[in-house]
């Protein structure tokens, strides 16, 4: 299967979402040209004849300035620079604000099989939409084993050895009103190297494997509110069998993290043993992470309160004078 992003895909995306408001007016024979870069270029310098640093392998955006320029010089000797511009293997040119390119430009584009698209959107709007489309497509990807679930708005990635109870724990969380994103096989995408988005493949989306029962359809069993298609990963929880010889986190001052696709994610290890209510512990961990995201660290707050108490021997004032951070 060819996963190369092509100009034709932009038209298909628009046909499905109607968010680009584009149509092809020339160069239809070149719609299978690959888009090789997530960058978006405005070719002002190239149209003026400066090609030394011309990024020709990405989408070219023609705003009002570029459009007026080629119209003004259509019958001028400077149009040679525009002709040279159209000799490069450009994926496509997009004219914004509904501006139609001049006939000479269209004729050359047809000759060189360069797709020319016209959008009704403003330059800023179409660049913003294309940025999200290209960032998603060119994102670094990886497939990992685990369960991704949304708990109190926090994307929680449950990891651990097979049989530790990840799916069963997720099932209990779903019954408590939280939402499944993906079970067993999760596709991870690193967006701009800043955050991770996890999603399930279309084939197994909204399904879970429960040992002893088999495959269940979460959306049909619990309703549409029990699932979502993708979610940003904000917390990694590693489930592991309780090891009496291992020292587990008891205070929480030290903030741990795990790196996936070059993105650091807050991480915690939760030991599993009979009698421990793992789902409610995960709920607490998710709520605590929400507090941390808002700048409130309960462990550091508690530690500061103790330090103030030992310095002043005044527990009441130590509590109320300590900051929630």
Order of alpha helices (4+ residues) and beta strands (2+ residues): alpha-beta-beta-alpha-beta-alpha-alpha-beta-alpha-beta-alpha-beta-beta-alpha-beta-beta-beta-beta-alpha-beta-beta-beta-beta-alpha-alpha-alpha
